[in-house]
Amino acid sequence: MRGDEDGCPPPEDPAELHTEALAVIDEIEQLVRRINRTNAATKLAPNLTITDALAQRDALSAKRALTATLADAASGQRRELGWGRQLRSELRDVTDLSVPQLRREADQQARAHRELDSTLQEANWATELMD
C-alpha cells in the first residue's frame, strides 16, 4: 500500500497490520477448537452433548421456518412473493393442508427451539472452556 497522493507514508504499516491480522486469525482458530472440544464433551442429558443440541436447535429453526412458510402459502398469504389472488373474483386457492395444524406445529417447533436455546445458554454460562 502507498500513502496519499502527496507521497506521505500511510498512518499504519500495512505489513505490521497483516502480521497482526494473521495472529488474530490463529487465536480465533484456537478458540474455536477449544469451543468445539468443550461442546463435544459437555453433556446436557445422558445422550445429548452441546454439539448435538446445537444441531438439534438448527434443525428446529429450519423446520419452523419451513412449516410457517408452508402455512402462509396454504392460506394464500403470499403477497410478498408477488403471487396469489389479486381480485375477489379470482379462484380461491385450495389446499389439502390444514393451515391451523401447520400453525400449531410451527408454534410447537418455535417453543422447542426457545426452550433448547435457553438450556444451551444456561450450559454456556456454567461450562468452563476446555484447553
Secondary structure by P-SEA (a helix, b strand, c coil): cccccccccccccaaaaaaaaaaaaaaaaaaaaaaaaaaaaccccccccaaaaaaaaaaaaaaaaaaaaaaaaaacccccccccccccccccccccccaaaaaaaaaaaaaaaaaaaaaaaaaaaaccccc
